[in-house]
Amino acid sequence: MIGKLTGVVDSSGEDWAILDVGGVGYLVYCSGRTLGMLPPPGGAASLLIETHVREDHIHLFGFADAAERDWYRLLNGVQGVGAKMALAILSVLPPADLVQAIAAQDKAALARASGVGPKLAGRIAAELKDKAGGMALGPVALANGGGKAVPGVSEDAVSALVNLGYRRAEAFSAVAKAMGDLGAEAPVEALIKAGLKELAQ
């Protein structure tokens, strides 16, 4: 199994690139984000690779970094999401945005990807919220300068705001901002109060 390729970019298209490694051209399917990070033909590049072996073909999927590859694996594990659709999702939602969309259960953001309808977007959001674990707290941790957020407290604050009638995406963003201002150790009551203040603006 191929896990990584380092070589020279030979050519590229809408969803693929050919990487010349020692005179052998490997056709690698990539997200728009990864393709955008590749140098022009003749430039050196290195891609992390997922190898898909089927009876009738071998396909290589390439990623600019481990975060994108890890999300690809998670997406590919959801029923109804194939390899190409996972790349389409990653083309419109880079890992950082995907973290926020999953955590906020923002189905509309997921449905921006080609081929993803409302039903599938809902399934992706529901299944990956549990599987992503700590990854779903990325934006909150980043707002804290990398500090560890407390999952139960932030989730409780989001739930409280949703119960007050706010959309989950709005509530999540407000709590993320509140946690960034108050710190990861802030009690849930303070997060709710600060979140309401943020939403009122």
N, C-alpha and C positions, 0 to 999 in steps of 0.2 A: 504493500500500500504506500502511495506517495503522500507524504505529510507536508513537504515544503519544496518549492522550486526557486532557484536563484539563477537568473540568466539575463538575457537582453530582450527587450520588447521588439518583436518583429513587426507586428501589425495589430490592429484592434478594430472592433465593430461595436454595434449597439449594446450587446451583452456578452462580449467575448474578447479575449486577447490571445495572441500566440506568443509564447515565451520561448525563445531560442536558448536551449541549455546544451552547450557542447555540440552544437550542430544539429540537435534534434528539436523540432518545433512542437511544443505542447499546446494544444488548444484548451484554454481555461475559461470557463464561464464565470463572470463576475458581476457584482452589483454596480450600479452607476457610480456609487461612491468610490469603490475600489478602482474602477476604470479611470475616474477623474484624478486619482492620486498617482497613476502610473506616468512615467516620463514619456516623451514622444519616442517613436521608433528609433532604435539604436541606443536608447538609454538602459542602464542597468536597473533591474527590479527583482524583488524577492516577494513571493506570495505564500501564505499558508494555504495548504491544499486539503480538501476533502475529496476522497476518491469514491465514486459510486460505480460498483461493478454489477452489471446485469447480464442476462444470457446473451443479449444482442448488442451490447455496447459497454464501453467504459467511459464515464464522463468525469472530468476534473472540474472542481469548483474552487475558485481562488479568493482569498481574503487579504486585505491590507493589514489587518491586526487581529489579535486573539479575541477581542470583544465582539467583532462582527462574526467571526467564525463560531463563537459560542452561542450567539443569538440565532445564527443560521441553524445550528443543531437543534435548539429548542423549537424553533418554528417548524422545522422539518418533521418534528415528532408529533405535531398536531394533525389529527385526521383531516384530510382535505387540503393540506398544504404540502405541495410537492417541492422539489428542489428549485425549480424555476420560479415558483411563486414566492418562495422564501427570499430569493434574490430580489424579486420585484418589491417586496415589502421593505427590504434593507436599502433599496434604491431610493425610496421616498422617506424612510425613517431611519436615519443613522442610529447606532446603538444608544446614544444618550437620549435621543428623542423617543426611541422605542421603549426604553426604560420608563420614561414618564407616561407614555401612552398606556402601557400595560398597568402601571401602578394606579393611574387615574381612571382605568377602564374606559379609555377614550376610543370607542368603536369607530367614530367618524374618521379619526386620524388613520386607523388601520385600514379602513375602507378606501383610502386614497390610492392604495396600491392596485395595479391592474389585476383584474380577476378576483379581487376580494370583495364579496358582497356583504351586506349587513349581518347575515346569519353566520358566515364564516368569521367575520371580524369579532362577533360576540363570543364565538367558541375560542378563538385565539386569546382574547382578553381574559376569559374565564380560566382556561387551562394554564396559561403561562403565569398568571398572578401567583399561583401556588408553586409552580415549578421553579420560577425565577428566584424565589426566596429573597435573600439579601440584595440581589441585583435590583429589585423593585424599589429599593430605598435610595438608589443612586443620586437623584436630584436633591434629596434632603441632605444626604451626607455631603454632597458637593457644596450646598449652600452653607454648610457648617465648616467649610474649609477642610473637608476630609474627615471630620469627626464622626464617630459612630452614632447613628440615630437609634432611638429606642423604638422598635417596631410597634409594640402594643400601644404606646402613648400616641404616636403619630396617626396610627390607624383609628384609634378611638376618637381623636379630634376630627379626622376626616368624616367618620361616621356620624358624629354629632352635627356637623355642618350639613351633611346630606339630609339628615332627619329634619333639619330646619328649612329644607326646601331648596338648597343649592345643588347644582349639578356636581357630580363626583369630580370631574376634571377641574372645575373652579375651586372646589373644596380642597383638593390635593395641592393645587398651586398655592392657595392661600396658606395652608399649613406648612408647606415647604418654605415659603417666605418667612412665616412666623418663626419657624425653627431656626432659620438662618439668622434672624434678628435676636432671638432669645437664647439660643444654644440648645444642644441636644438633650440636656437634662431638665429642660423646662417642663413643668407639670401640665397635664392635659387641659386643666381649666385655663391656664395662661395662654396655651396654644389656641384654644377655641376663641377666647376673647380677642387675641391678636388677629386670628383668622377672620373673625367677623368685621373687625376694623378695616382689614385689607379689602374684604369683599364690598364694604360700604363705599369705598372710594370710587 
